[in-house]
Amino acid sequence: MAWIVILAAGAGFVMSAVLTYVVQAVSTNIDFVDRPGGHKQHDRIVALGGGVAIFLAICLPVLTGAAVVVFGLGDTGSYAPGGTR
């Protein structure tokens, strides 16, 4: 069962890296950016929406892991002695 946790953590890491890059590109293309000026301290345009990428990178592996547990997708059908799984 520990492999599910390791797989979910690895998937979350990879998804966060990929989705952050994708969201940054999409945000720049649709002009969903923060421009410097006034009280802003950054010197260049900063893409917004990175929180969406991180949220999806956390939720999708967790929901996938929950589906595996609830629907028994990782069940091998083997049973331990004594009638327990």
C-alpha positions as CSV (number, residue, x, y, z in Angstrom):
1,M,0.0,0.0,0.0
2,A,3.0,2.3,0.5
3,W,3.6,2.3,-3.3
4,I,0.3,4.2,-3.7
5,V,1.5,7.0,-1.5
6,I,4.9,7.1,-3.3
7,L,3.2,7.1,-6.7
8,A,0.7,9.8,-5.6
9,A,3.6,12.0,-4.3
10,G,5.6,11.5,-7.4
11,A,2.6,12.2,-9.6
12,G,1.9,15.4,-7.7
13,F,5.4,16.6,-8.0
14,V,5.5,16.0,-11.8
15,M,2.1,17.4,-12.3
16,S,2.9,20.6,-10.3
17,A,6.0,21.2,-12.5
18,V,4.1,20.6,-15.8
19,L,0.9,22.4,-14.8
20,T,2.8,25.4,-13.5
21,Y,4.6,25.7,-16.8
22,V,1.3,25.3,-18.8
23,V,-0.7,27.7,-16.6
24,Q,2.1,30.3,-16.9
25,A,2.0,30.0,-20.7
26,V,-1.8,30.2,-20.9
27,S,-1.9,33.1,-18.4
28,T,0.5,35.1,-20.5
29,N,-1.4,34.3,-23.7
30,I,-4.8,35.4,-22.3
31,D,-3.2,38.4,-20.6
32,F,-3.9,37.2,-17.0
33,V,-0.8,38.9,-15.7
34,D,0.2,41.3,-13.0
35,R,2.0,44.3,-14.3
36,P,4.6,46.2,-12.3
37,G,3.9,49.7,-11.1
38,G,2.5,51.6,-8.1
39,H,3.1,49.6,-5.0
40,K,4.3,46.5,-6.9
41,Q,7.9,45.6,-6.3
42,H,8.5,43.3,-9.3
43,D,10.3,44.7,-12.4
44,R,8.6,42.5,-15.0
45,I,5.2,41.1,-15.9
46,V,4.3,38.1,-13.7
47,A,1.8,35.5,-14.8
48,L,-1.0,34.8,-12.4
49,G,-2.9,31.5,-11.9
50,G,-0.1,29.4,-10.4
51,G,-2.3,28.5,-7.5
52,V,-4.7,26.7,-9.9
53,A,-1.8,24.5,-11.1
54,I,-0.7,23.6,-7.5
55,F,-4.3,23.0,-6.5
56,L,-4.8,20.5,-9.4
57,A,-1.4,18.9,-8.7
58,I,-2.5,18.1,-5.1
59,C,-6.1,17.2,-5.7
60,L,-5.8,15.0,-8.8
61,P,-3.4,12.4,-7.2
62,V,-5.4,12.4,-4.0
63,L,-8.7,11.8,-5.8
64,T,-7.1,9.1,-8.0
65,G,-5.8,7.4,-4.8
66,A,-9.2,7.7,-3.2
67,A,-10.8,6.1,-6.3
68,V,-8.2,3.2,-6.2
69,V,-9.1,2.6,-2.5
70,V,-12.9,3.0,-2.8
71,F,-13.3,1.0,-6.1
72,G,-10.6,-1.5,-5.3
73,L,-8.7,-0.9,-8.5
74,G,-5.4,-1.9,-6.9
75,D,-6.9,-5.1,-5.4
76,T,-5.1,-8.2,-6.4
77,G,-7.8,-10.5,-5.0
78,S,-5.3,-12.4,-2.8
79,Y,-6.3,-12.9,0.8
80,A,-4.2,-13.5,3.9
81,P,-4.7,-16.5,6.1
82,G,-7.5,-16.0,8.6
83,G,-9.9,-14.4,6.2
84,T,-8.4,-11.0,6.3
85,R,-7.1,-9.0,3.3
